[in-house]
Amino acid sequence: MTKSALSTTFTIGVLALQGAFSEHIQLLRQATSTFNAAHTTEYQWQLLEVRTPEQLSRCDALIIPGGESTTISLVAARSGMLEPLREFVKVHRKSTWGTCAGLILLSESANRTKKGGQELIGGLDVRVNRNHFGRQTESFEAKLDLPFLEVPGVRQPREPFHSVFIRAPVVEKILPKREGIQLEEAEKSETVVAPSKHPKDDVARQAIKADVEIMARLPGNANALSKNEATAADVGEEGDIIAVRQGNVFATSFHPELTGDARIHGWWLGEVVKLVEQRRAVSI
């Protein structure tokens, strides 16, 4: 494979153990087409449903979809995928995006969880509150203003992002950085923590030093937003944390894959390209 091919070919995986993985694949197809149209370089994309460690090892980046976080972690453990996922996220620090259940799995701490009932991958120094909004019957939709989707040079207002929340978690607390596990969190009742892993190389070590960024919040009266055209920004409250990023690990409480709107997928692909090209430049 030539150097030019290496610089323009990317493999994007979607964990396909359970949950809305096919919906992510569909929006990724849409996003890659739009991404290529906006760039002079003809990027090549391979989209891969990931079920085995071998498939995961081929990926430059990974999406962990919405679904049942306990089921996903259980299937991952039984199929020999849990440790490779931790290596992917926490040792190699490859680009990873989790939606809903994926946010829970990528957190370093999750409450409202019985000991032994949930395994975490980790990667985000946050504590999540599982099923924060209640049961599935209390799920809702809302229009969000997402500043990170702003397109440079475009002056017209951003279109609100129509978001879907289904038994959604929220980020309850940004945790301090720790060498090893989050010991204070481990001592809390009904709380599980992710195991410690050490980054492999300089790029990974730099990524792990990043602070957690709050990418989006939802107002406290979020349920009212599903009944009108107001956006979260219009309400003017800080509200629950529903999207975070720490270096190359990104997560959302809501389900962009269920909306038909590929803008977040397109933004994330741009972040993936930056990191992969940085890694490849170091290795040349």
C-alpha atoms as an extended CHARMM CRD file, in Angstrom:
* protein
*
       284  EXT
         1         1  MET       CA              0.0000000000        0.0000000000        0.0000000000  PROA      1               0.0000000000
         2         2  THR       CA              1.3970000000        3.4010000000       -1.0070000000  PROA      2               0.0000000000
         3         3  LYS       CA              1.9150000000        6.3110000000        1.3440000000  PROA      3               0.0000000000
         4         4  SER       CA             -0.8340000000        8.3170000000       -0.4010000000  PROA      4               0.0000000000
         5         5  ALA       CA             -3.2960000000        5.4580000000        0.0960000000  PROA      5               0.0000000000
         6         6  LEU       CA             -2.3680000000        5.2660000000        3.7600000000  PROA      6               0.0000000000
         7         7  SER       CA             -3.0970000000        8.9510000000        4.2090000000  PROA      7               0.0000000000
         8         8  THR       CA             -6.6180000000        8.8260000000        2.7340000000  PROA      8               0.0000000000
         9         9  THR       CA             -8.0880000000        5.4470000000        3.7630000000  PROA      9               0.0000000000
        10        10  PHE       CA             -9.9950000000        5.1000000000        7.0280000000  PROA      10              0.0000000000
        11        11  THR       CA            -11.7950000000        2.1720000000        8.6440000000  PROA      11              0.0000000000
        12        12  ILE       CA            -14.6930000000        3.1710000000       10.8810000000  PROA      12              0.0000000000
        13        13  GLY       CA            -16.1820000000        0.4430000000       13.0600000000  PROA      13              0.0000000000
        14        14  VAL       CA            -19.5530000000        0.2640000000       14.7900000000  PROA      14              0.0000000000
        15        15  LEU       CA            -19.7690000000       -2.1890000000       17.6750000000  PROA      15              0.0000000000
        16        16  ALA       CA            -22.4750000000       -4.6450000000       16.5860000000  PROA      16              0.0000000000
        17        17  LEU       CA            -23.0840000000       -6.7690000000       19.6840000000  PROA      17              0.0000000000
        18        18  GLN       CA            -26.4990000000       -5.2390000000       20.4380000000  PROA      18              0.0000000000
        19        19  GLY       CA            -28.3410000000       -1.9930000000       19.8900000000  PROA      19              0.0000000000
        20        20  ALA       CA            -28.7550000000        0.5170000000       17.0660000000  PROA      20              0.0000000000
        21        21  PHE       CA            -25.6020000000       -0.3190000000       15.1170000000  PROA      21              0.0000000000
        22        22  SER       CA            -27.2310000000       -0.5530000000       11.6710000000  PROA      22              0.0000000000
        23        23  GLU       CA            -28.6880000000        2.9500000000       12.0690000000  PROA      23              0.0000000000
        24        24  HSD       CA            -25.1870000000        4.3000000000       12.7300000000  PROA      24              0.0000000000
        25        25  ILE       CA            -23.8730000000        2.5700000000        9.6040000000  PROA      25              0.0000000000
        26        26  GLN       CA            -26.6220000000        4.1840000000        7.5190000000  PROA      26              0.0000000000
        27        27  LEU       CA            -25.8240000000        7.6790000000        8.7870000000  PROA      27              0.0000000000
        28        28  LEU       CA            -22.0860000000        7.0770000000        8.3790000000  PROA      28              0.0000000000
        29        29  ARG       CA            -22.6790000000        6.2990000000        4.6990000000  PROA      29              0.0000000000
        30        30  GLN       CA            -24.4880000000        9.6070000000        4.3650000000  PROA      30              0.0000000000
        31        31  ALA       CA            -21.8370000000       11.4830000000        6.3530000000  PROA      31              0.0000000000
        32        32  THR       CA            -18.8610000000       10.0830000000        4.4110000000  PROA      32              0.0000000000
        33        33  SER       CA            -20.4470000000       11.1470000000        1.1320000000  PROA      33              0.0000000000
        34        34  THR       CA            -21.0600000000       14.6660000000        2.4280000000  PROA      34              0.0000000000
        35        35  PHE       CA            -17.5820000000       14.8060000000        3.9790000000  PROA      35              0.0000000000
        36        36  ASN       CA            -15.8940000000       13.8830000000        0.6890000000  PROA      36              0.0000000000
        37        37  ALA       CA            -17.9550000000       16.4500000000       -1.2130000000  PROA      37              0.0000000000
        38        38  ALA       CA            -16.6710000000       19.1720000000        1.1280000000  PROA      38              0.0000000000
        39        39  HSD       CA            -12.9660000000       18.2670000000        0.7710000000  PROA      39              0.0000000000
        40        40  THR       CA            -10.5620000000       18.3030000000       -2.1360000000  PROA      40              0.0000000000
        41        41  THR       CA             -9.0130000000       15.0010000000       -1.0250000000  PROA      41              0.0000000000
        42        42  GLU       CA            -10.9870000000       11.9010000000       -2.0310000000  PROA      42              0.0000000000
        43        43  TYR       CA            -11.0520000000       10.0600000000        1.2800000000  PROA      43              0.0000000000
        44        44  GLN       CA            -11.7300000000        6.3400000000        1.1630000000  PROA      44              0.0000000000
        45        45  TRP       CA            -13.9360000000        4.8810000000        3.8950000000  PROA      45              0.0000000000
        46        46  GLN       CA            -14.5190000000        1.3280000000        5.0290000000  PROA      46              0.0000000000
        47        47  LEU       CA            -17.5110000000        0.9470000000        7.3530000000  PROA      47              0.0000000000
        48        48  LEU       CA            -17.3750000000       -2.1830000000        9.4560000000  PROA      48              0.0000000000
        49        49  GLU       CA            -19.7750000000       -3.9180000000       11.8420000000  PROA      49              0.0000000000
        50        50  VAL       CA            -17.4940000000       -5.0340000000       14.6740000000  PROA      50              0.0000000000
        51        51  ARG       CA            -18.1480000000       -8.2960000000       16.5310000000  PROA      51              0.0000000000
        52        52  THR       CA            -14.6640000000       -9.7940000000       16.9970000000  PROA      52              0.0000000000
        53        53  PRO       CA            -11.2580000000       -8.6210000000       18.2860000000  PROA      53              0.0000000000
        54        54  GLU       CA             -9.8200000000       -9.1260000000       14.8010000000  PROA      54              0.0000000000
        55        55  GLN       CA            -12.3850000000       -6.7730000000       13.2750000000  PROA      55              0.0000000000
        56        56  LEU       CA            -11.7440000000       -4.2280000000       16.0340000000  PROA      56              0.0000000000
        57        57  SER       CA             -8.0070000000       -4.3240000000       15.3770000000  PROA      57              0.0000000000
        58        58  ARG       CA             -8.6390000000       -3.1380000000       11.8090000000  PROA      58              0.0000000000
        59        59  CYS       CA            -10.4750000000        0.0020000000       12.9200000000  PROA      59              0.0000000000
        60        60  ASP       CA             -9.1340000000        3.5350000000       13.0390000000  PROA      60              0.0000000000
        61        61  ALA       CA            -12.1720000000        4.6370000000       15.0500000000  PROA      61              0.0000000000
        62        62  LEU       CA            -15.2120000000        3.0990000000       16.7130000000  PROA      62              0.0000000000
        63        63  ILE       CA            -18.8180000000        3.9580000000       17.5450000000  PROA      63              0.0000000000
        64        64  ILE       CA            -20.4780000000        2.2400000000       20.5210000000  PROA      64              0.0000000000
        65        65  PRO       CA            -24.2150000000        2.4850000000       19.8020000000  PROA      65              0.0000000000
        66        66  GLY       CA            -27.2550000000        2.9770000000       21.9530000000  PROA      66              0.0000000000
        67        67  GLY       CA            -28.9320000000       -0.1190000000       23.3350000000  PROA      67              0.0000000000
        68        68  GLU       CA            -28.7510000000       -1.8960000000       26.6860000000  PROA      68              0.0000000000
        69        69  SER       CA            -25.3990000000       -1.1290000000       28.3000000000  PROA      69              0.0000000000
        70        70  THR       CA            -25.5770000000       -4.1340000000       30.6270000000  PROA      70              0.0000000000
        71        71  THR       CA            -26.3410000000       -6.4520000000       27.7150000000  PROA      71              0.0000000000
        72        72  ILE       CA            -23.5690000000       -4.9790000000       25.5680000000  PROA      72              0.0000000000
        73        73  SER       CA            -21.0050000000       -5.3830000000       28.3650000000  PROA      73              0.0000000000
        74        74  LEU       CA            -22.1730000000       -8.9300000000       29.1110000000  PROA      74              0.0000000000
        75        75  VAL       CA            -21.9870000000       -9.9990000000       25.4570000000  PROA      75              0.0000000000
        76        76  ALA       CA            -18.6060000000       -8.2790000000       25.1180000000  PROA      76              0.0000000000
        77        77  ALA       CA            -17.2510000000      -10.1520000000       28.1360000000  PROA      77              0.0000000000
        78        78  ARG       CA            -18.5760000000      -13.5250000000       26.9560000000  PROA      78              0.0000000000
        79        79  SER       CA            -17.2820000000      -13.0540000000       23.4060000000  PROA      79              0.0000000000
        80        80  GLY       CA            -13.7930000000      -11.9420000000       24.4440000000  PROA      80              0.0000000000
        81        81  MET       CA            -14.3700000000       -8.3610000000       23.3140000000  PROA      81              0.0000000000
        82        82  LEU       CA            -14.3200000000       -6.4590000000       26.6040000000  PROA      82              0.0000000000
        83        83  GLU       CA            -10.5530000000       -6.3200000000       27.1050000000  PROA      83              0.0000000000
        84        84  PRO       CA             -9.8360000000       -5.5180000000       23.4230000000  PROA      84              0.0000000000
        85        85  LEU       CA            -12.3350000000       -2.6510000000       23.6990000000  PROA      85              0.0000000000
        86        86  ARG       CA            -10.5190000000       -1.3230000000       26.7700000000  PROA      86              0.0000000000
        87        87  GLU       CA             -7.2090000000       -1.6080000000       24.9130000000  PROA      87              0.0000000000
        88        88  PHE       CA             -8.6890000000        0.2550000000       21.9200000000  PROA      88              0.0000000000
        89        89  VAL       CA            -10.0620000000        3.1170000000       24.0080000000  PROA      89              0.0000000000
        90        90  LYS       CA             -7.6790000000        3.4290000000       26.9680000000  PROA      90              0.0000000000
        91        91  VAL       CA             -4.3540000000        2.0060000000       25.7880000000  PROA      91              0.0000000000
        92        92  HSD       CA             -4.2800000000        3.0240000000       22.1230000000  PROA      92              0.0000000000
        93        93  ARG       CA             -6.6770000000        5.9780000000       22.6790000000  PROA      93              0.0000000000
        94        94  LYS       CA             -8.2150000000        5.6030000000       19.2450000000  PROA      94              0.0000000000
        95        95  SER       CA            -11.1590000000        7.8130000000       18.3760000000  PROA      95              0.0000000000
        96        96  THR       CA            -14.3270000000        6.4830000000       20.0130000000  PROA      96              0.0000000000
        97        97  TRP       CA            -17.8770000000        7.8100000000       20.1580000000  PROA      97              0.0000000000
        98        98  GLY       CA            -20.5510000000        6.3740000000       22.4220000000  PROA      98              0.0000000000
        99        99  THR       CA            -24.2760000000        7.1390000000       22.1910000000  PROA      99              0.0000000000
       100       100  CYS       CA            -26.5980000000        6.6030000000       25.1850000000  PROA      100             0.0000000000
       101       101  ALA       CA            -25.5240000000        3.0990000000       26.3290000000  PROA      101             0.0000000000
       102       102  GLY       CA            -22.1510000000        3.9350000000       24.7930000000  PROA      102             0.0000000000
       103       103  LEU       CA            -21.8360000000        6.9200000000       27.1370000000  PROA      103             0.0000000000
       104       104  ILE       CA            -22.3870000000        4.6380000000       30.1300000000  PROA      104             0.0000000000
       105       105  LEU       CA            -19.7960000000        2.1360000000       28.9020000000  PROA      105             0.0000000000
       106       106  LEU       CA            -17.1950000000        4.8410000000       28.2180000000  PROA      106             0.0000000000
       107       107  SER       CA            -17.5460000000        6.4900000000       31.6340000000  PROA      107             0.0000000000
       108       108  GLU       CA            -15.0770000000        5.8450000000       34.4380000000  PROA      108             0.0000000000
       109       109  SER       CA            -17.9360000000        5.6360000000       36.9380000000  PROA      109             0.0000000000
       110       110  ALA       CA            -21.6240000000        4.7180000000       36.6930000000  PROA      110             0.0000000000
       111       111  ASN       CA            -24.1030000000        4.9070000000       39.5570000000  PROA      111             0.0000000000
       112       112  ARG       CA            -27.4870000000        3.2530000000       40.0970000000  PROA      112             0.0000000000
       113       113  THR       CA            -25.6680000000        0.0250000000       39.2690000000  PROA      113             0.0000000000
       114       114  LYS       CA            -25.3610000000       -3.1240000000       41.3520000000  PROA      114             0.0000000000
       115       115  LYS       CA            -21.8400000000       -4.4100000000       41.9510000000  PROA      115             0.0000000000
       116       116  GLY       CA            -21.0650000000       -7.0520000000       39.3610000000  PROA      116             0.0000000000
       117       117  GLY       CA            -24.0670000000       -6.0790000000       37.2710000000  PROA      117             0.0000000000
       118       118  GLN       CA            -22.2820000000       -3.8220000000       34.7950000000  PROA      118             0.0000000000
       119       119  GLU       CA            -18.7500000000       -3.7220000000       33.4000000000  PROA      119             0.0000000000
       120       120  LEU       CA            -17.3480000000       -0.4720000000       32.0430000000  PROA      120             0.0000000000
       121       121  ILE       CA            -14.7930000000        0.2270000000       29.3510000000  PROA      121             0.0000000000
       122       122  GLY       CA            -13.8580000000        3.6970000000       30.5950000000  PROA      122             0.0000000000
       123       123  GLY       CA            -12.0510000000        6.5360000000       28.8670000000  PROA      123             0.0000000000
       124       124  LEU       CA            -14.0840000000        9.5230000000       30.0750000000  PROA      124             0.0000000000
       125       125  ASP       CA            -13.3930000000       10.9450000000       33.5400000000  PROA      125             0.0000000000
       126       126  VAL       CA            -17.0740000000       11.3240000000       34.3490000000  PROA      126             0.0000000000
       127       127  ARG       CA            -19.7370000000        9.7480000000       36.5340000000  PROA      127             0.0000000000
       128       128  VAL       CA            -22.9600000000        8.9460000000       34.7080000000  PROA      128             0.0000000000
       129       129  ASN       CA            -26.4170000000        8.6080000000       36.1690000000  PROA      129             0.0000000000
       130       130  ARG       CA            -28.0810000000        5.6960000000       34.3760000000  PROA      130             0.0000000000
       131       131  ASN       CA            -31.6750000000        6.0690000000       33.1530000000  PROA      131             0.0000000000
       132       132  HSD       CA            -31.6930000000        9.6260000000       34.4690000000  PROA      132             0.0000000000
       133       133  PHE       CA            -34.9600000000       10.5120000000       32.7270000000  PROA      133             0.0000000000
       134       134  GLY       CA            -36.8260000000        7.4040000000       33.8550000000  PROA      134             0.0000000000
       135       135  ARG       CA            -38.3850000000        4.5020000000       32.0110000000  PROA      135             0.0000000000
       136       136  GLN       CA            -38.7750000000        4.1060000000       28.2690000000  PROA      136             0.0000000000
       137       137  THR       CA            -42.3290000000        5.4640000000       28.4690000000  PROA      137             0.0000000000
       138       138  GLU       CA            -40.8000000000        8.7330000000       29.6880000000  PROA      138             0.0000000000
       139       139  SER       CA            -38.5330000000        9.0690000000       26.6820000000  PROA      139             0.0000000000
       140       140  PHE       CA            -38.7610000000       12.3320000000       24.7290000000  PROA      140             0.0000000000
       141       141  GLU       CA            -37.3670000000       14.4030000000       21.8980000000  PROA      141             0.0000000000
       142       142  ALA       CA            -35.8240000000       17.8790000000       21.9770000000  PROA      142             0.0000000000
       143       143  LYS       CA            -34.2250000000       20.4350000000       19.7030000000  PROA      143             0.0000000000
       144       144  LEU       CA            -30.6460000000       21.2510000000       20.6870000000  PROA      144             0.0000000000
       145       145  ASP       CA            -28.3180000000       24.0590000000       19.7460000000  PROA      145             0.0000000000
       146       146  LEU       CA            -24.9160000000       22.3710000000       19.3260000000  PROA      146             0.0000000000
       147       147  PRO       CA            -22.1180000000       24.9520000000       18.9120000000  PROA      147             0.0000000000
       148       148  PHE       CA            -19.5770000000       22.3390000000       17.8330000000  PROA      148             0.0000000000
       149       149  LEU       CA            -21.5920000000       21.8280000000       14.6320000000  PROA      149             0.0000000000
       150       150  GLU       CA            -20.9430000000       25.3960000000       13.5180000000  PROA      150             0.0000000000
       151       151  VAL       CA            -19.4590000000       25.4550000000       10.0140000000  PROA      151             0.0000000000
       152       152  PRO       CA            -16.5480000000       27.9270000000        9.6390000000  PROA      152             0.0000000000
       153       153  GLY       CA            -17.3790000000       30.7470000000        7.2430000000  PROA      153             0.0000000000
       154       154  VAL       CA            -21.1320000000       30.0760000000        7.2810000000  PROA      154             0.0000000000
       155       155  ARG       CA            -23.0080000000       33.0700000000        8.6610000000  PROA      155             0.0000000000
       156       156  GLN       CA            -26.5800000000       31.8060000000        8.8060000000  PROA      156             0.0000000000
       157       157  PRO       CA            -27.8100000000       30.4410000000       12.1490000000  PROA      157             0.0000000000
       158       158  ARG       CA            -27.2170000000       26.7670000000       12.8920000000  PROA      158             0.0000000000
       159       159  GLU       CA            -30.2060000000       24.5220000000       12.4320000000  PROA      159             0.0000000000
       160       160  PRO       CA            -31.2120000000       22.9900000000       15.7910000000  PROA      160             0.0000000000
       161       161  PHE       CA            -30.3830000000       19.3180000000       16.1150000000  PROA      161             0.0000000000
       162       162  HSD       CA            -33.4590000000       17.1640000000       16.6930000000  PROA      162             0.0000000000
       163       163  SER       CA            -32.4070000000       14.7920000000       19.4690000000  PROA      163             0.0000000000
       164       164  VAL       CA            -33.9780000000       11.5660000000       20.7500000000  PROA      164             0.0000000000
       165       165  PHE       CA            -33.6490000000       10.5360000000       24.4110000000  PROA      165             0.0000000000
       166       166  ILE       CA            -34.5980000000        6.9300000000       25.2820000000  PROA      166             0.0000000000
       167       167  ARG       CA            -33.9630000000        5.8670000000       28.8970000000  PROA      167             0.0000000000
       168       168  ALA       CA            -31.0410000000        8.2350000000       28.6150000000  PROA      168             0.0000000000
       169       169  PRO       CA            -28.1620000000        8.7210000000       31.0600000000  PROA      169             0.0000000000
       170       170  VAL       CA            -26.6310000000       12.0840000000       31.8870000000  PROA      170             0.0000000000
       171       171  VAL       CA            -23.1830000000       13.0700000000       33.0690000000  PROA      171             0.0000000000
       172       172  GLU       CA            -23.7050000000       13.6800000000       36.7710000000  PROA      172             0.0000000000
       173       173  LYS       CA            -20.1750000000       14.8220000000       37.6030000000  PROA      173             0.0000000000
       174       174  ILE       CA            -16.8610000000       15.6200000000       35.9380000000  PROA      174             0.0000000000
       175       175  LEU       CA            -14.2660000000       13.6070000000       37.8610000000  PROA      175             0.0000000000
       176       176  PRO       CA            -10.6720000000       14.5990000000       38.6400000000  PROA      176             0.0000000000
       177       177  LYS       CA             -7.9410000000       12.8680000000       36.6710000000  PROA      177             0.0000000000
       178       178  ARG       CA             -6.5630000000        9.8390000000       38.4880000000  PROA      178             0.0000000000
       179       179  GLU       CA             -3.6670000000        7.4640000000       37.9620000000  PROA      179             0.0000000000
       180       180  GLY       CA             -5.4410000000        4.1310000000       38.1530000000  PROA      180             0.0000000000
       181       181  ILE       CA             -9.1010000000        3.6730000000       39.0030000000  PROA      181             0.0000000000
       182       182  GLN       CA            -11.3910000000        6.3000000000       40.5140000000  PROA      182             0.0000000000
       183       183  LEU       CA            -11.0150000000        5.0780000000       44.1050000000  PROA      183             0.0000000000
       184       184  GLU       CA            -13.4370000000        7.5900000000       45.6420000000  PROA      184             0.0000000000
       185       185  GLU       CA            -16.0920000000        6.4860000000       43.1690000000  PROA      185             0.0000000000
       186       186  ALA       CA            -15.4240000000        2.7990000000       43.8490000000  PROA      186             0.0000000000
       187       187  GLU       CA            -16.2870000000        3.3540000000       47.5150000000  PROA      187             0.0000000000
       188       188  LYS       CA            -19.7790000000        4.6290000000       46.7080000000  PROA      188             0.0000000000
       189       189  SER       CA            -22.7400000000        2.2680000000       46.9590000000  PROA      189             0.0000000000
       190       190  GLU       CA            -24.4390000000        1.1320000000       43.7430000000  PROA      190             0.0000000000
       191       191  THR       CA            -21.5140000000        2.4990000000       41.7340000000  PROA      191             0.0000000000
       192       192  VAL       CA            -19.1090000000        0.6700000000       39.4330000000  PROA      192             0.0000000000
       193       193  VAL       CA            -15.8200000000        1.9650000000       38.0460000000  PROA      193             0.0000000000
       194       194  ALA       CA            -13.7130000000        1.1280000000       35.0230000000  PROA      194             0.0000000000
       195       195  PRO       CA            -10.3880000000       -0.6940000000       35.4410000000  PROA      195             0.0000000000
       196       196  SER       CA             -7.0810000000        1.0980000000       35.0550000000  PROA      196             0.0000000000
       197       197  LYS       CA             -5.1940000000        0.9780000000       31.7610000000  PROA      197             0.0000000000
       198       198  HSD       CA             -2.0290000000        2.7920000000       30.7260000000  PROA      198             0.0000000000
       199       199  PRO       CA             -1.6230000000        4.5690000000       27.3530000000  PROA      199             0.0000000000
       200       200  LYS       CA              0.7150000000        2.9410000000       24.8550000000  PROA      200             0.0000000000
       201       201  ASP       CA              2.5120000000        5.8070000000       23.0960000000  PROA      201             0.0000000000
       202       202  ASP       CA              3.0980000000        9.5670000000       23.1080000000  PROA      202             0.0000000000
       203       203  VAL       CA             -0.0430000000       10.3290000000       21.1150000000  PROA      203             0.0000000000
       204       204  ALA       CA             -2.1210000000        8.2550000000       23.5400000000  PROA      204             0.0000000000
       205       205  ARG       CA             -0.4210000000        9.8250000000       26.5710000000  PROA      205             0.0000000000
       206       206  GLN       CA             -1.1580000000       13.2960000000       25.2310000000  PROA      206             0.0000000000
       207       207  ALA       CA             -4.8040000000       12.3790000000       24.6380000000  PROA      207             0.0000000000
       208       208  ILE       CA             -5.2730000000       11.1300000000       28.1860000000  PROA      208             0.0000000000
       209       209  LYS       CA             -4.0500000000       14.4570000000       29.5860000000  PROA      209             0.0000000000
       210       210  ALA       CA             -6.9880000000       16.2990000000       28.0390000000  PROA      210             0.0000000000
       211       211  ASP       CA             -9.6740000000       17.7900000000       30.2510000000  PROA      211             0.0000000000
       212       212  VAL       CA            -13.2970000000       16.7730000000       29.9100000000  PROA      212             0.0000000000
       213       213  GLU       CA            -15.1360000000       19.2820000000       27.7200000000  PROA      213             0.0000000000
       214       214  ILE       CA            -18.8710000000       19.8270000000       28.1130000000  PROA      214             0.0000000000
       215       215  MET       CA            -20.1860000000       19.8130000000       24.5420000000  PROA      215             0.0000000000
       216       216  ALA       CA            -23.9300000000       20.1750000000       25.2320000000  PROA      216             0.0000000000
       217       217  ARG       CA            -26.4330000000       20.6050000000       28.0470000000  PROA      217             0.0000000000
       218       218  LEU       CA            -30.1730000000       20.0590000000       28.3090000000  PROA      218             0.0000000000
       219       219  PRO       CA            -32.3700000000       22.4100000000       30.3510000000  PROA      219             0.0000000000
       220       220  GLY       CA            -34.1370000000       21.1060000000       33.4250000000  PROA      220             0.0000000000
       221       221  ASN       CA            -37.5340000000       21.4720000000       31.7480000000  PROA      221             0.0000000000
       222       222  ALA       CA            -36.4160000000       19.3760000000       28.7930000000  PROA      222             0.0000000000
       223       223  ASN       CA            -39.6970000000       17.5180000000       28.4450000000  PROA      223             0.0000000000
       224       224  ALA       CA            -41.4330000000       20.7570000000       27.4720000000  PROA      224             0.0000000000
       225       225  LEU       CA            -39.0880000000       21.1440000000       24.5080000000  PROA      225             0.0000000000
       226       226  SER       CA            -40.6540000000       18.1990000000       22.7000000000  PROA      226             0.0000000000
       227       227  LYS       CA            -43.9450000000       20.0910000000       22.5330000000  PROA      227             0.0000000000
       228       228  ASN       CA            -42.7670000000       23.2320000000       20.7340000000  PROA      228             0.0000000000
       229       229  GLU       CA            -40.0250000000       24.6770000000       18.5710000000  PROA      229             0.0000000000
       230       230  ALA       CA            -37.8380000000       26.0650000000       21.3830000000  PROA      230             0.0000000000
       231       231  THR       CA            -34.2130000000       25.0200000000       21.5400000000  PROA      231             0.0000000000
       232       232  ALA       CA            -32.2040000000       24.3160000000       24.6630000000  PROA      232             0.0000000000
       233       233  ALA       CA            -30.3370000000       27.5950000000       24.1730000000  PROA      233             0.0000000000
       234       234  ASP       CA            -33.6190000000       29.5420000000       24.0700000000  PROA      234             0.0000000000
       235       235  VAL       CA            -34.5390000000       28.4180000000       27.5640000000  PROA      235             0.0000000000
       236       236  GLY       CA            -31.3260000000       29.8550000000       29.0090000000  PROA      236             0.0000000000
       237       237  GLU       CA            -30.7160000000       27.2580000000       31.7020000000  PROA      237             0.0000000000
       238       238  GLU       CA            -27.5320000000       25.2970000000       32.1590000000  PROA      238             0.0000000000
       239       239  GLY       CA            -29.2200000000       21.9740000000       32.7690000000  PROA      239             0.0000000000
       240       240  ASP       CA            -28.0380000000       18.3870000000       32.4900000000  PROA      240             0.0000000000
       241       241  ILE       CA            -24.7810000000       17.4960000000       30.7340000000  PROA      241             0.0000000000
       242       242  ILE       CA            -25.6980000000       15.4070000000       27.6860000000  PROA      242             0.0000000000
       243       243  ALA       CA            -22.5200000000       15.4700000000       25.5610000000  PROA      243             0.0000000000
       244       244  VAL       CA            -18.8520000000       15.4160000000       26.5710000000  PROA      244             0.0000000000
       245       245  ARG       CA            -15.4490000000       14.9440000000       25.0180000000  PROA      245             0.0000000000
       246       246  GLN       CA            -12.0860000000       14.1110000000       26.5450000000  PROA      246             0.0000000000
       247       247  GLY       CA             -9.4010000000       14.1860000000       23.9070000000  PROA      247             0.0000000000
       248       248  ASN       CA            -10.4690000000       11.7080000000       21.2450000000  PROA      248             0.0000000000
       249       249  VAL       CA            -13.2590000000       10.0690000000       23.2800000000  PROA      249             0.0000000000
       250       250  PHE       CA            -16.7040000000       11.5810000000       22.6720000000  PROA      250             0.0000000000
       251       251  ALA       CA            -20.1250000000       10.6190000000       24.0150000000  PROA      251             0.0000000000
       252       252  THR       CA            -23.7420000000       11.7540000000       23.8450000000  PROA      252             0.0000000000
       253       253  SER       CA            -26.7490000000       10.9180000000       26.0340000000  PROA      253             0.0000000000
       254       254  PHE       CA            -29.0660000000       11.0270000000       23.0610000000  PROA      254             0.0000000000
       255       255  HSD       CA            -29.3920000000        8.9950000000       19.8450000000  PROA      255             0.0000000000
       256       256  PRO       CA            -28.2370000000       10.9250000000       16.7350000000  PROA      256             0.0000000000
       257       257  GLU       CA            -28.4780000000        7.6460000000       14.8070000000  PROA      257             0.0000000000
       258       258  LEU       CA            -32.2850000000        7.6800000000       15.1420000000  PROA      258             0.0000000000
       259       259  THR       CA            -32.7940000000       11.1300000000       13.6220000000  PROA      259             0.0000000000
       260       260  GLY       CA            -31.7200000000       10.8630000000        9.9930000000  PROA      260             0.0000000000
       261       261  ASP       CA            -29.5020000000       13.9250000000       10.6100000000  PROA      261             0.0000000000
       262       262  ALA       CA            -25.8700000000       13.0600000000        9.8330000000  PROA      262             0.0000000000
       263       263  ARG       CA            -24.2820000000       16.3270000000       10.9730000000  PROA      263             0.0000000000
       264       264  ILE       CA            -22.7900000000       14.9440000000       14.2060000000  PROA      264             0.0000000000
       265       265  HSD       CA            -21.4630000000       11.9300000000       12.3030000000  PROA      265             0.0000000000
       266       266  GLY       CA            -19.8570000000       14.2950000000        9.7800000000  PROA      266             0.0000000000
       267       267  TRP       CA            -18.2990000000       16.4390000000       12.5210000000  PROA      267             0.0000000000
       268       268  TRP       CA            -16.9600000000       13.3220000000       14.2580000000  PROA      268             0.0000000000
       269       269  LEU       CA            -15.4240000000       12.0050000000       11.0180000000  PROA      269             0.0000000000
       270       270  GLY       CA            -13.4590000000       15.2490000000       10.8020000000  PROA      270             0.0000000000
       271       271  GLU       CA            -12.1190000000       14.6720000000       14.3200000000  PROA      271             0.0000000000
       272       272  VAL       CA            -11.2080000000       11.0900000000       13.3860000000  PROA      272             0.0000000000
       273       273  VAL       CA             -9.2860000000       12.2390000000       10.3160000000  PROA      273             0.0000000000
       274       274  LYS       CA             -7.2720000000       14.7310000000       12.3890000000  PROA      274             0.0000000000
       275       275  LEU       CA             -6.1990000000       12.1050000000       14.9240000000  PROA      275             0.0000000000
       276       276  VAL       CA             -5.4660000000        9.3330000000       12.4230000000  PROA      276             0.0000000000
       277       277  GLU       CA             -3.3730000000       11.6300000000       10.2460000000  PROA      277             0.0000000000
       278       278  GLN       CA             -1.5050000000       12.8060000000       13.3600000000  PROA      278             0.0000000000
       279       279  ARG       CA             -0.7070000000        9.1970000000       14.2830000000  PROA      279             0.0000000000
       280       280  ARG       CA              0.3430000000        8.2990000000       10.7650000000  PROA      280             0.0000000000
       281       281  ALA       CA              2.6130000000       11.3300000000       10.5340000000  PROA      281             0.0000000000
       282       282  VAL       CA              4.3780000000       10.2400000000       13.7380000000  PROA      282             0.0000000000
       283       283  SER       CA              4.8420000000        6.6810000000       12.4520000000  PROA      283             0.0000000000
       284       284  ILE       CA              6.3370000000        7.6720000000        9.0800000000  PROA      284             0.0000000000
